[in-house]
Amino acid sequence: MDNGNILKAMLAAIVSAALIVSGIAPYERLTWLMEVAPVLIALPLLLVTRKSYPLTTLLYLLIAVHALVLIGGGAYTYARVPFGFWLQDLLGTVRNPYDKLGHLLQGFVPALVAREILLRGAYVNGRRMAGFLCICIALAISASYELIEWAAALWMGQGADEFLGTQGDVWDTQSDMFMALIGSSTAIALLSGWHDRQLAKLRSA
C-alpha cells in the first residue's frame, strides 16, 4: 500500500472513530443526527467509489477535516464546542464562533469538490471560469443549507435552536453565507495550483 492509500485509510478510520464516539452521548440526539447527516451520507459514498472514482489526496484530506468539524458540532452543538470557546477567547468575539468555522469549510471544501468534478469531466473550459463556477456552486450549497435550517426551524419550533446555533445573532444566516463565500474564494485562490498537480498525478496513475 502506497503512502497515499495509507493516508486515506487513516483518514477514514479517524473520521469513523470520531463519528462513533460522538454518537455515544451527544448533547442532544436529534441535533447530532442532523449535524452529522452529511458525514453519514458522504463516508459510505466515498468508500464505495474509492476505486471506481478516486479523488485526489488533497480532497480526501479536506473532506476529512470538514467531517471532523461537523462531528464536533453534532456532539456538543455548535454553540457549546470547547474549541469554539477557545477561539472566542482568542479572537475576543461575543459568541462562540465554531459554527462560522463550519460555514467557512462549507464554502472551502465544496468549491474544491466542484472543481475536481468539473475539470476531470471536462465540463468547463478555462481555469478562471471553473473557479467562478466553483464559487457559485459552493454558495448555492450554502444557501440550500440555510433553507434546510429554515425548514427545521418551522418543523421543530424552539427545539431547532440547538441545530440553528444562531446564539441570538439576527444576521446569522447572512454571515453564514458570507463565510462560505470567503471559504470558497480562498480555496480557489490558494489551492488551485496544488489541486492541478494532484489532478495530473491522478490522471497519470
Backbone as a printed PyTorch tensor [residue, N CA C, xyz], in Angstrom:
tensor([[[  0.8510,  -1.1960,   0.0000],
         [  0.0000,   0.0000,   0.0000],
         [  0.8890,   1.2490,   0.0000]],

        [[  0.6540,   2.1780,  -0.9610],
         [  1.4910,   3.3680,  -1.0320],
         [  1.0740,   4.3820,   0.0250]],

        [[  1.8740,   5.4510,   0.1370],
         [  1.6290,   6.4410,   1.1900],
         [  0.2620,   7.1020,   1.0570]],

        [[ -0.1530,   7.3450,  -0.2050],
         [ -1.4550,   7.9770,  -0.4210],
         [ -2.5910,   7.1190,   0.0900]],

        [[ -2.5420,   5.8240,  -0.1860],
         [ -3.6010,   4.9280,   0.2730],
         [ -3.5670,   4.7540,   1.7860]],

        [[ -2.3620,   4.7630,   2.3560],
         [ -2.2440,   4.6770,   3.8190],
         [ -2.9000,   5.8860,   4.4710]],

        [[ -2.6390,   7.0790,   3.9090],
         [ -3.2380,   8.3020,   4.4470],
         [ -4.7580,   8.2570,   4.3340]],

        [[ -5.2620,   7.7920,   3.2010],
         [ -6.7120,   7.7140,   3.0100],
         [ -7.3380,   6.7510,   4.0000]],

        [[ -6.6790,   5.6190,   4.2400],
         [ -7.1950,   4.6520,   5.2080],
         [ -7.1920,   5.2390,   6.6160]],

        [[ -6.1370,   5.9770,   6.9470],
         [ -6.0640,   6.6120,   8.2610],
         [ -7.1640,   7.6570,   8.4270]],

        [[ -7.3980,   8.4430,   7.3890],
         [ -8.4480,   9.4660,   7.4510],
         [ -9.8160,   8.8250,   7.6460]],

        [[-10.0670,   7.7390,   6.9130],
         [-11.3480,   7.0430,   7.0490],
         [-11.5230,   6.4860,   8.4550]],

        [[-10.4480,   5.9470,   9.0130],
         [-10.5050,   5.3850,  10.3630],
         [-10.7430,   6.4740,  11.4090]],

        [[-10.0570,   7.5950,  11.2550],
         [-10.1990,   8.6970,  12.2130],
         [-11.6180,   9.2490,  12.1870]],

        [[-12.1370,   9.4920,  10.9910],
         [-13.4940,  10.0450,  10.8680],
         [-14.5190,   9.0430,  11.4040]],

        [[-14.3530,   7.7700,  11.0860],
         [-15.2920,   6.7450,  11.5570],
         [-15.2790,   6.6610,  13.0820]],

        [[-14.0760,   6.6760,  13.6680],
         [-13.9650,   6.6080,  15.1220],
         [-14.5900,   7.8370,  15.7850]],

        [[-14.3270,   9.0060,  15.2250],
         [-14.8950,  10.2360,  15.7810],
         [-16.4150,  10.2140,  15.6910]],

        [[-16.9370,   9.7080,  14.5850],
         [-18.3820,   9.6290,  14.4060],
         [-19.0130,   8.7100,  15.4390]],

        [[-18.3920,   7.5660,  15.6600],
         [-18.9210,   6.6060,  16.6400],
         [-18.8810,   7.1870,  18.0510]],

        [[-17.7450,   7.7660,  18.4250],
         [-17.6050,   8.3440,  19.7660],
         [-18.5960,   9.4780,  19.9770]],

        [[-18.7670,  10.3200,  18.9520],
         [-19.6800,  11.4620,  19.0880],
         [-21.1260,  11.0280,  19.2740]],

        [[-21.4460,   9.8330,  18.7570],
         [-22.8200,   9.3660,  18.8500],
         [-23.1530,   8.6250,  20.1260]],

        [[-22.1630,   8.4070,  20.9800],
         [-22.4140,   7.6610,  22.2180],
         [-23.2920,   8.4550,  23.1820]],

        [[-22.9200,   9.6980,  23.4250],
         [-23.7010,  10.5290,  24.3540],
         [-23.6560,  11.9870,  23.9080]],

        [[-24.2340,  12.2970,  22.7490],
         [-24.2300,  13.6910,  22.2860],
         [-25.0970,  14.5650,  23.1830]],

        [[-24.8900,  15.8640,  23.0820],
         [-25.6590,  16.7950,  23.9220],
         [-27.1540,  16.6630,  23.6500]],

        [[-27.5130,  16.5230,  22.3820],
         [-28.9300,  16.3900,  22.0110],
         [-28.9870,  15.4760,  20.7950]],

        [[-29.6530,  14.3370,  20.9060],
         [-29.5870,  13.2750,  19.9050],
         [-30.0690,  13.7300,  18.5270]],

        [[-31.1860,  14.4050,  18.4400],
         [-31.7090,  14.8110,  17.1430],
         [-30.7850,  15.8270,  16.4810]],

        [[-30.2540,  16.7520,  17.2760],
         [-29.3130,  17.7290,  16.7360],
         [-28.0690,  17.0280,  16.2000]],

        [[-27.5730,  16.0530,  16.9450],
         [-26.4150,  15.2770,  16.4820],
         [-26.6930,  14.6430,  15.1310]],

        [[-27.8420,  14.0160,  15.0110],
         [-28.1960,  13.3340,  13.7680],
         [-28.2690,  14.3060,  12.5990]],

        [[-28.8530,  15.4640,  12.8340],
         [-28.9920,  16.4550,  11.7630],
         [-27.6360,  17.0450,  11.3790]],

        [[-26.7600,  17.2380,  12.3640],
         [-25.4570,  17.8440,  12.0770],
         [-24.5100,  16.8790,  11.3690]],

        [[-24.5680,  15.6070,  11.7390],
         [-23.6340,  14.6440,  11.1380],
         [-24.2260,  13.9480,   9.9180]],

        [[-25.4500,  14.2980,   9.5390],
         [-26.0860,  13.6680,   8.3700],
         [-25.2100,  13.7360,   7.1180]],

        [[-24.5420,  14.8880,   6.8230],
         [-23.6680,  14.9080,   5.6360],
         [-22.5420,  13.8810,   5.7180]],

        [[-22.0140,  13.6450,   6.9220],
         [-20.9450,  12.6540,   7.0930],
         [-21.5000,  11.2520,   6.8890]],

        [[-22.6870,  11.0000,   7.4060],
         [-23.3140,   9.6840,   7.2590],
         [-23.5980,   9.3630,   5.7970]],

        [[-23.7990,  10.3930,   4.9870],
         [-24.0300,  10.2000,   3.5580],
         [-22.7050,  10.0920,   2.8060]],

        [[-21.7740,  11.0130,   3.1120],
         [-20.5310,  11.1060,   2.3380],
         [-19.5750,   9.9530,   2.6030]],

        [[-19.4540,   9.5220,   3.8570],
         [-18.4690,   8.4970,   4.1960],
         [-18.7090,   7.1820,   3.4480]],

        [[-19.9200,   6.6290,   3.4850],
         [-20.1480,   5.3960,   2.7040],
         [-19.9660,   5.6220,   1.2010]],

        [[-20.3780,   6.7840,   0.7040],
         [-20.2460,   7.0780,  -0.7170],
         [-18.7830,   7.0980,  -1.1400]],

        [[-17.9390,   7.7200,  -0.3300],
         [-16.5120,   7.7880,  -0.6450],
         [-15.8500,   6.4140,  -0.5660]],

        [[-16.2880,   5.5990,   0.3710],
         [-15.7390,   4.2450,   0.4850],
         [-16.1240,   3.3900,  -0.7190]],

        [[-17.3630,   3.5290,  -1.1680],
         [-17.8450,   2.7340,  -2.3020],
         [-17.1610,   3.1440,  -3.6060]],

        [[-16.8860,   4.4520,  -3.7530],
         [-16.3280,   4.9600,  -5.0140],
         [-14.8090,   5.1210,  -4.9900]],

        [[-14.1550,   4.6180,  -3.9420],
         [-12.7150,   4.8580,  -3.8040],
         [-11.9060,   4.2350,  -4.9400]],

        [[-12.4280,   3.1980,  -5.6010],
         [-11.7260,   2.5700,  -6.7140],
         [-12.2820,   3.0060,  -8.0630]],

        [[-13.5930,   3.1180,  -8.1600],
         [-14.2000,   3.4950,  -9.4400],
         [-14.0400,   4.9790,  -9.7480]],

        [[-13.9990,   5.8310,  -8.7230],
         [-13.8310,   7.2730,  -8.9260],
         [-13.0210,   7.8450,  -7.7660]],

        [[-11.7340,   7.4990,  -7.6950],
         [-10.9050,   8.0080,  -6.5950],
         [-10.6840,   9.5150,  -6.7140]],

        [[-10.6520,  10.1620,  -5.5820],
         [-10.4090,  11.6030,  -5.5480],
         [ -8.9370,  11.8730,  -5.2680]],

        [[ -8.5420,  13.1140,  -5.4040],
         [ -7.1720,  13.4830,  -5.0620],
         [ -6.9830,  13.3770,  -3.5540]],

        [[ -5.7550,  13.1290,  -3.1530],
         [ -5.4460,  13.0400,  -1.7220],
         [ -5.7780,  14.3450,  -1.0130]],

        [[ -5.5130,  15.4630,  -1.6760],
         [ -5.8490,  16.7770,  -1.1030],
         [ -7.3220,  16.8500,  -0.7700]],

        [[ -8.1590,  16.3970,  -1.6870],
         [ -9.5990,  16.4890,  -1.4640],
         [-10.0510,  15.5570,  -0.3530]],

        [[ -9.5090,  14.3570,  -0.3080],
         [ -9.8490,  13.4430,   0.7940],
         [ -9.4720,  14.0610,   2.1420]],

        [[ -8.3200,  14.7130,   2.1920],
         [ -7.8740,  15.3390,   3.4290],
         [ -8.8260,  16.4560,   3.8580]],

        [[ -9.2090,  17.3070,   2.9080],
         [-10.1170,  18.4170,   3.2210],
         [-11.4940,  17.9190,   3.6390]],

        [[-11.9780,  16.8880,   2.9690],
         [-13.2770,  16.3200,   3.3340],
         [-13.2330,  15.7520,   4.7460]],

        [[-12.1260,  15.1170,   5.1090],
         [-11.9900,  14.5610,   6.4560],
         [-11.9960,  15.6650,   7.5080]],

        [[-11.2840,  16.7560,   7.2420],
         [-11.2640,  17.8860,   8.1770],
         [-12.6730,  18.4530,   8.3480]],

        [[-13.3650,  18.6300,   7.2360],
         [-14.7320,  19.1510,   7.2860],
         [-15.6330,  18.2020,   8.0780]],

        [[-15.4780,  16.9000,   7.8500],
         [-16.2850,  15.9170,   8.5670],
         [-16.0560,  16.0010,  10.0750]],

        [[-14.8100,  16.1700,  10.4840],
         [-14.5000,  16.2620,  11.9130],
         [-15.1130,  17.5040,  12.5390]],

        [[-15.1380,  18.6030,  11.7920],
         [-15.7770,  19.8240,  12.2910],
         [-17.2760,  19.6030,  12.4690]],

        [[-17.8950,  18.9440,  11.5020],
         [-19.3320,  18.6430,  11.6070],
         [-19.6150,  17.7120,  12.7790]],

        [[-18.7620,  16.7230,  12.9490],
         [-18.9470,  15.7680,  14.0470],
         [-18.8110,  16.4690,  15.4020]],

        [[-17.8380,  17.3780,  15.5160],
         [-17.6990,  18.1380,  16.7600],
         [-18.9330,  18.9710,  17.0520]],

        [[-19.4590,  19.6110,  16.0250],
         [-20.6840,  20.4030,  16.2020],
         [-21.8690,  19.5510,  16.5720]],

        [[-21.9140,  18.3320,  16.0400],
         [-23.0140,  17.4420,  16.3740],
         [-22.9330,  16.9280,  17.7960]],

        [[-21.7230,  16.6440,  18.2650],
         [-21.5490,  16.0920,  19.6080],
         [-21.9040,  17.1020,  20.6900]],

        [[-21.4450,  18.3410,  20.5270],
         [-21.6170,  19.3500,  21.5750],
         [-22.7410,  20.3440,  21.2860]],

        [[-23.1860,  20.4370,  20.0540],
         [-23.9210,  21.5350,  19.4220],
         [-22.9280,  22.6770,  19.1990]],

        [[-23.1200,  23.3970,  18.1230],
         [-22.1240,  24.3790,  17.6960],
         [-21.8530,  25.4560,  18.7430]],

        [[-22.8660,  25.8320,  19.4920],
         [-22.6890,  26.9030,  20.4710],
         [-21.9170,  26.4560,  21.7030]],

        [[-21.6610,  25.1370,  21.8290],
         [-21.0250,  24.6230,  23.0470],
         [-19.7100,  23.9050,  22.8020]],

        [[-19.2110,  23.9230,  21.5840],
         [-17.9660,  23.2060,  21.2930],
         [-16.8100,  23.8720,  22.0490]],

        [[-16.0510,  23.1400,  22.8520],
         [-14.9520,  23.7290,  23.6360],
         [-13.9350,  24.4800,  22.7780]],

        [[-13.5880,  23.9360,  21.6210],
         [-12.6310,  24.6230,  20.7610],
         [-13.1630,  25.9890,  20.3520]],

        [[-14.4720,  26.0920,  20.1970],
         [-15.0880,  27.3680,  19.8560],
         [-14.9380,  28.3930,  20.9680]],

        [[-15.0340,  27.9370,  22.2320],
         [-14.8340,  28.8620,  23.3560],
         [-13.3840,  29.3480,  23.4000]],

        [[-12.4540,  28.4510,  23.0470],
         [-11.0520,  28.8590,  22.9700],
         [-10.8680,  29.9180,  21.8870]],

        [[-11.5090,  29.7010,  20.7390],
         [-11.4550,  30.6990,  19.6690],
         [-12.0990,  32.0120,  20.0970]],

        [[-13.1840,  31.9080,  20.8470],
         [-13.8660,  33.1090,  21.3270],
         [-12.9440,  33.9400,  22.2090]],

        [[-12.2310,  33.2860,  23.1010],
         [-11.2790,  33.9970,  23.9570],
         [-10.1160,  34.5620,  23.1490]],

        [[ -9.6440,  33.7840,  22.1850],
         [ -8.5080,  34.2090,  21.3750],
         [ -8.8540,  35.4150,  20.5040]],

        [[-10.0410,  35.3760,  19.8930],
         [-10.4410,  36.4140,  18.9410],
         [-11.2190,  37.5580,  19.5990]],

        [[-11.6720,  37.3310,  20.8220],
         [-12.4440,  38.3580,  21.5150],
         [-13.8320,  38.5550,  20.9440]],

        [[-14.4370,  37.4870,  20.4310],
         [-15.7820,  37.5860,  19.8650],
         [-16.8300,  37.5030,  20.9720]],

        [[-18.0360,  37.9550,  20.6680],
         [-19.1010,  37.9750,  21.6740],
         [-19.8480,  36.6480,  21.7190]],

        [[-19.5550,  35.7360,  20.7990],
         [-20.2390,  34.4520,  20.7420],
         [-19.2420,  33.3740,  20.3480]],

        [[-19.6150,  32.1420,  20.5940],
         [-18.8060,  31.0090,  20.1790],
         [-18.7930,  30.9630,  18.6430]],

        [[-17.6200,  31.1170,  18.0030],
         [-17.5800,  31.2180,  16.5370],
         [-17.3620,  29.8840,  15.8260]],

        [[-17.5330,  28.7750,  16.5450],
         [-17.2570,  27.4760,  15.9320],
         [-18.1270,  27.2330,  14.7010]],

        [[-19.3790,  27.6880,  14.7470],
         [-20.2540,  27.4830,  13.5880],
         [-19.7510,  28.2340,  12.3620]],

        [[-19.0800,  29.3680,  12.5860],
         [-18.5360,  30.1220,  11.4540],
         [-17.3820,  29.3660,  10.8080]],

        [[-16.6140,  28.6430,  11.6280],
         [-15.5810,  27.7710,  11.0690],
         [-16.2250,  26.7130,  10.1780]],

        [[-17.3350,  26.1610,  10.6400],
         [-18.0560,  25.1730,   9.8440],
         [-18.5310,  25.7310,   8.5210]],

        [[-19.0380,  26.9540,   8.5380],
         [-19.5430,  27.5580,   7.2990],
         [-18.4020,  28.0110,   6.3890]],

        [[-17.2600,  28.3580,   6.9830],
         [-16.0840,  28.6430,   6.1660],
         [-15.6910,  27.3950,   5.3720]],

        [[-15.6790,  26.2510,   6.0520],
         [-15.3600,  24.9940,   5.3840],
         [-16.4670,  24.5680,   4.4340]],

        [[-17.6880,  24.9900,   4.7210],
         [-18.8100,  24.6780,   3.8360],
         [-18.6420,  25.3460,   2.4720]],

        [[-17.8590,  26.4020,   2.4230],
         [-17.5010,  27.0040,   1.1480],
         [-16.2040,  26.4470,   0.6160]],

        [[-15.2270,  26.2860,   1.5040],
         [-13.8740,  25.8670,   1.1280],
         [-13.8590,  24.4900,   0.4640]],

        [[-14.4630,  23.5080,   1.1290],
         [-14.3800,  22.1290,   0.6520],
         [-15.2730,  21.8740,  -0.5740]],

        [[-16.5490,  22.2620,  -0.5660],
         [-17.3560,  22.0480,  -1.7700],
         [-16.7990,  22.7290,  -3.0160]],

        [[-16.1210,  23.8480,  -2.8550],
         [-15.5260,  24.5180,  -4.0150],
         [-14.4740,  23.6200,  -4.6670]],

        [[-13.6550,  22.9480,  -3.8480],
         [-12.6450,  22.0370,  -4.3920],
         [-13.2750,  20.7600,  -4.9270]],

        [[-14.3490,  20.2850,  -4.2900],
         [-15.0720,  19.1220,  -4.8080],
         [-15.6300,  19.4460,  -6.1920]],

        [[-16.2710,  20.6020,  -6.3100],
         [-16.8310,  21.0170,  -7.5930],
         [-15.7390,  21.1760,  -8.6380]],

        [[-14.6090,  21.7330,  -8.2360],
         [-13.5010,  21.9410,  -9.1800],
         [-12.9860,  20.6100,  -9.7130]],

        [[-12.8640,  19.6300,  -8.8280],
         [-12.3680,  18.3270,  -9.2480],
         [-13.3270,  17.6710, -10.2440]],

        [[-14.6060,  17.7420,  -9.9690],
         [-15.5950,  17.1280, -10.8510],
         [-15.6500,  17.8550, -12.1940]],

        [[-15.6510,  19.1720, -12.1620],
         [-15.7480,  19.9470, -13.4020],
         [-14.5370,  19.7480, -14.2990]],

        [[-13.3410,  19.7540, -13.7050],
         [-12.1260,  19.6320, -14.5120],
         [-11.9060,  18.2010, -14.9920]],

        [[-12.1600,  17.2410, -14.1360],
         [-11.9610,  15.8470, -14.5500],
         [-12.9500,  15.4410, -15.6330]],

        [[-14.1520,  15.9520, -15.5480],
         [-15.1520,  15.6260, -16.5640],
         [-15.1220,  16.5310, -17.7760]],

        [[-14.2040,  17.5170, -17.7700],
         [-14.0940,  18.4850, -18.8730],
         [-15.4390,  19.1440, -19.1630]],

        [[-16.1330,  19.4960, -18.0830],
         [-17.4410,  20.1300, -18.2300],
         [-17.3370,  21.6330, -18.4800]],

        [[-16.1480,  22.1810, -18.2740],
         [-15.9600,  23.6200, -18.4570],
         [-14.5520,  23.8570, -18.9910]],

        [[-14.4200,  24.8410, -19.8470],
         [-13.1140,  25.1910, -20.4030],
         [-12.5710,  26.4260, -19.6980]],

        [[-11.3010,  26.3770, -19.3220],
         [-10.6730,  27.5410, -18.7020],
         [-10.6960,  27.4770, -17.1930]],

        [[ -9.5410,  27.7180, -16.5910],
         [ -9.4180,  27.6630, -15.1370],
         [-10.1770,  28.8010, -14.4620]],

        [[-10.2140,  29.9760, -15.0880],
         [-10.9170,  31.1010, -14.4650],
         [-12.4210,  30.8480, -14.4030]],

        [[-12.9800,  30.3450, -15.5030],
         [-14.4110,  30.0410, -15.5000],
         [-14.7130,  28.9230, -14.5160]],

        [[-13.8220,  27.9380, -14.4420],
         [-14.0090,  26.8460, -13.4750],
         [-14.0180,  27.3920, -12.0510]],

        [[-13.0870,  28.2980, -11.7580],
         [-13.0380,  28.8920, -10.4280],
         [-14.3030,  29.6560, -10.0930]],

        [[-14.7830,  30.4380, -11.0560],
         [-16.0140,  31.2070, -10.8470],
         [-17.1930,  30.2810, -10.5720]],

        [[-17.3300,  29.2330, -11.3830],
         [-18.4490,  28.3110, -11.2200],
         [-18.3550,  27.5470,  -9.9050]],

        [[-17.1410,  27.2250,  -9.4860],
         [-16.9730,  26.5100,  -8.2140],
         [-17.4150,  27.3610,  -7.0290]],

        [[-17.1030,  28.6410,  -7.0740],
         [-17.5600,  29.5520,  -6.0180],
         [-19.0820,  29.6480,  -6.0390]],

        [[-19.6550,  29.7310,  -7.2390],
         [-21.1180,  29.7850,  -7.3610],
         [-21.7680,  28.5240,  -6.8020]],

        [[-21.1800,  27.3660,  -7.0980],
         [-21.7240,  26.0980,  -6.6040],
         [-21.6430,  26.0390,  -5.0800]],

        [[-20.5000,  26.4590,  -4.5320],
         [-20.3490,  26.4630,  -3.0710],
         [-21.3860,  27.3730,  -2.4160]],

        [[-21.6340,  28.5250,  -3.0150],
         [-22.6400,  29.4430,  -2.4650],
         [-24.0500,  28.8710,  -2.5930]],

        [[-24.3090,  28.1440,  -3.6800],
         [-25.6150,  27.5050,  -3.8430],
         [-25.8220,  26.4410,  -2.7610]],

        [[-24.7580,  25.7010,  -2.4510],
         [-24.8430,  24.7000,  -1.3790],
         [-25.0850,  25.3740,  -0.0390]],

        [[-24.3910,  26.4820,   0.1990],
         [-24.5710,  27.2220,   1.4490],
         [-26.0010,  27.7420,   1.5770]],

        [[-26.5250,  28.3070,   0.4950],
         [-27.9020,  28.8210,   0.5190],
         [-28.9000,  27.6870,   0.7350]],

        [[-28.6430,  26.5340,   0.1100],
         [-29.5350,  25.3860,   0.2820],
         [-29.5420,  24.9190,   1.7330]],

        [[-28.3680,  24.9630,   2.3660],
         [-28.2840,  24.5570,   3.7650],
         [-29.0760,  25.5180,   4.6510]],

        [[-29.0170,  26.7960,   4.3270],
         [-29.7960,  27.7590,   5.1040],
         [-31.2950,  27.5120,   4.9420]],

        [[-31.7160,  27.0800,   3.7640],
         [-33.1220,  26.7350,   3.5530],
         [-33.5080,  25.5030,   4.3810]],

        [[-32.5690,  24.5540,   4.4910],
         [-32.8120,  23.3770,   5.3320],
         [-32.9570,  23.7980,   6.7920]],

        [[-32.1100,  24.7280,   7.2330],
         [-32.2140,  25.2220,   8.5990],
         [-33.5520,  25.9260,   8.8230]],

        [[-34.0010,  26.6780,   7.8300],
         [-35.3040,  27.3520,   7.9200],
         [-36.4200,  26.3240,   8.0450]],

        [[-36.3610,  25.2680,   7.2240],
         [-37.3660,  24.2160,   7.2930],
         [-37.3410,  23.5300,   8.6560]],

        [[-36.1420,  23.3170,   9.1980],
         [-36.0200,  22.6950,  10.5180],
         [-36.6340,  23.5790,  11.5910]],

        [[-36.4250,  24.8930,  11.4540],
         [-36.9910,  25.8320,  12.4310],
         [-38.5130,  25.7920,  12.4000]],

        [[-39.0830,  25.6930,  11.1990],
         [-40.5420,  25.6190,  11.0810],
         [-41.0750,  24.3060,  11.6350]],

        [[-40.3250,  23.2300,  11.4150],
         [-40.7610,  21.9090,  11.8540],
         [-40.6020,  21.7200,  13.3540]],

        [[-39.4690,  22.1630,  13.8950],
         [-39.1340,  21.8840,  15.2850],
         [-39.4930,  23.0160,  16.2380]],

        [[-39.7580,  24.1880,  15.7230],
         [-40.0520,  25.3200,  16.5890],
         [-38.8460,  25.6760,  17.4400]],

        [[-39.0610,  25.8830,  18.7240],
         [-37.9640,  26.2290,  19.6350],
         [-36.9420,  25.1110,  19.7440]],

        [[-37.3500,  23.8970,  19.4320],
         [-36.4380,  22.7700,  19.5050],
         [-35.3220,  22.8330,  18.4850]],

        [[-35.4400,  23.7270,  17.5240],
         [-34.4160,  23.8590,  16.4870],
         [-33.2790,  24.7770,  16.8990]],

        [[-33.3710,  25.3890,  18.0560],
         [-32.3570,  26.3670,  18.4700],
         [-30.9520,  25.7690,  18.4880]],

        [[-30.8340,  24.5370,  18.9890],
         [-29.5110,  23.9150,  19.0730],
         [-28.9550,  23.6440,  17.6750]],

        [[-29.8160,  23.2350,  16.7580],
         [-29.3850,  22.9520,  15.3960],
         [-29.0090,  24.2350,  14.6650]],

        [[-29.7950,  25.2820,  14.8610],
         [-29.5300,  26.5480,  14.1690],
         [-28.2780,  27.2230,  14.7150]],

        [[-28.1050,  27.2070,  16.0150],
         [-26.9020,  27.7700,  16.6300],
         [-26.7210,  29.2540,  16.3830]],

        [[-27.8070,  30.0060,  16.3000],
         [-27.6970,  31.4370,  15.9840],
         [-27.1390,  32.2520,  17.1410]],

        [[-27.3230,  31.7610,  18.3660],
         [-26.8190,  32.4390,  19.5730],
         [-27.2730,  33.8970,  19.6380]],

        [[-28.5030,  34.1330,  19.1990],
         [-29.0770,  35.4670,  19.2740],
         [-28.6520,  36.4100,  18.1720]],

        [[-27.9100,  35.9360,  17.1840],
         [-27.4310,  36.7770,  16.0890],
         [-28.4970,  36.8570,  14.9980]],

        [[-29.0930,  38.0280,  14.8120],
         [-30.1630,  38.1760,  13.8250],
         [-29.6310,  38.1060,  12.3950]],

        [[-28.3360,  38.3030,  12.2280],
         [-27.7200,  38.2450,  10.8970],
         [-26.9710,  36.9330,  10.6800]],

        [[-27.3140,  35.9190,  11.4380],
         [-26.5830,  34.6590,  11.3800],
         [-26.6210,  34.0370,   9.9820]],

        [[-27.7720,  34.0290,   9.3510],
         [-27.8970,  33.4290,   8.0170],
         [-26.9960,  34.1260,   7.0140]],

        [[-27.0230,  35.4580,   7.0410],
         [-26.2080,  36.2170,   6.0880],
         [-24.7140,  36.0060,   6.3390]],

        [[-24.3150,  36.0110,   7.6050],
         [-22.8940,  35.8260,   7.9110],
         [-22.4380,  34.4050,   7.5960]],

        [[-23.3390,  33.4290,   7.7260],
         [-23.0060,  32.0580,   7.3540],
         [-22.6550,  31.9810,   5.8690]],

        [[-23.4790,  32.5830,   5.0470],
         [-23.2350,  32.5440,   3.6000],
         [-22.0070,  33.3640,   3.2270]],

        [[-21.7560,  34.4380,   3.9640],
         [-20.5530,  35.2340,   3.7210],
         [-19.2950,  34.4320,   4.0400]],

        [[-19.3430,  33.6470,   5.1090],
         [-18.2100,  32.7960,   5.4440],
         [-17.9800,  31.7440,   4.3590]],

        [[-19.0610,  31.2270,   3.7950],
         [-18.9260,  30.2680,   2.6890],
         [-18.3010,  30.9390,   1.4750]],

        [[-18.6410,  32.1990,   1.2310],
         [-18.0350,  32.9470,   0.1250],
         [-16.5320,  33.1240,   0.3570]],

        [[-16.1720,  33.4870,   1.5800],
         [-14.7470,  33.6360,   1.9080],
         [-14.0180,  32.3010,   1.7440]],

        [[-14.6300,  31.2340,   2.2560],
         [-14.0010,  29.9230,   2.1770],
         [-13.8080,  29.4560,   0.7470]],

        [[-14.8370,  29.5730,  -0.0780],
         [-14.7350,  29.1060,  -1.4650],
         [-13.7420,  29.9390,  -2.2560]],

        [[-13.7580,  31.2500,  -2.0750],
         [-12.8260,  32.1290,  -2.7850],
         [-11.3850,  31.8430,  -2.3740]],

        [[-11.1760,  31.6190,  -1.0770],
         [ -9.8360,  31.3240,  -0.5710],
         [ -9.3280,  30.0020,  -1.1220]],

        [[-10.1990,  28.9980,  -1.1510],
         [ -9.7980,  27.6910,  -1.6650],
         [ -9.3490,  27.7800,  -3.1170]],

        [[-10.1180,  28.4810,  -3.9380],
         [ -9.7850,  28.6030,  -5.3590],
         [ -8.5020,  29.4190,  -5.5460]],

        [[ -8.3600,  30.4700,  -4.7600],
         [ -7.1910,  31.3490,  -4.9110],
         [ -5.8990,  30.6800,  -4.4530]],

        [[ -5.9630,  29.9170,  -3.3600],
         [ -4.7450,  29.3740,  -2.7600],
         [ -4.4010,  27.9540,  -3.1850]],

        [[ -5.3990,  27.1540,  -3.4970],
         [ -5.1390,  25.7270,  -3.6910],
         [ -5.2680,  25.2440,  -5.1320]],

        [[ -5.6230,  26.0990,  -6.0590],
         [ -5.8270,  25.6530,  -7.4430],
         [ -4.5690,  25.0370,  -8.0420]],

        [[ -3.4200,  25.6610,  -7.8050],
         [ -2.1710,  25.1270,  -8.3380],
         [ -1.8480,  23.7580,  -7.7740]],

        [[ -1.9380,  23.6170,  -6.4470],
         [ -1.7060,  22.3340,  -5.7880],
         [ -2.7060,  21.3000,  -6.2870]],

        [[ -3.9570,  21.7170,  -6.4180],
         [ -5.0060,  20.8180,  -6.8870],
         [ -4.7180,  20.3450,  -8.3130]],

        [[ -4.2460,  21.2460,  -9.1780],
         [ -3.9070,  20.8810, -10.5540],
         [ -2.8160,  19.8130, -10.5860]],

        [[ -1.8060,  19.9600,  -9.7360],
         [ -0.7210,  18.9870,  -9.7050],
         [ -1.2160,  17.6210,  -9.2360]],

        [[ -2.1250,  17.6300,  -8.2780],
         [ -2.6840,  16.3730,  -7.7970],
         [ -3.5770,  15.7190,  -8.8560]],

        [[ -4.3180,  16.5380,  -9.5850],
         [ -5.1510,  16.0130, -10.6680],
         [ -4.2840,  15.3820, -11.7500]],

        [[ -3.1510,  16.0030, -12.0370],
         [ -2.2350,  15.4590, -13.0380],
         [ -1.7060,  14.0970, -12.6000]],

        [[ -1.3700,  13.9630, -11.3170],
         [ -0.8930,  12.6730, -10.8080],
         [ -1.9950,  11.6230, -10.8870]],

        [[ -3.2240,  12.0480, -10.6150],
         [ -4.3520,  11.1160, -10.6490],
         [ -4.5780,  10.6050, -12.0720]],

        [[ -4.4410,  11.5030, -13.0510],
         [ -4.6370,  11.1000, -14.4450],
         [ -3.5470,  10.1400, -14.9160]],

        [[ -2.3190,  10.3210, -14.4120],
         [ -1.1960,   9.5000, -14.8520],
         [ -1.0920,   8.1730, -14.0990]],

        [[ -1.8760,   8.0310, -13.0420],
         [ -1.7920,   6.8030, -12.2310],
         [ -2.4000,   5.6060, -12.9630]]])
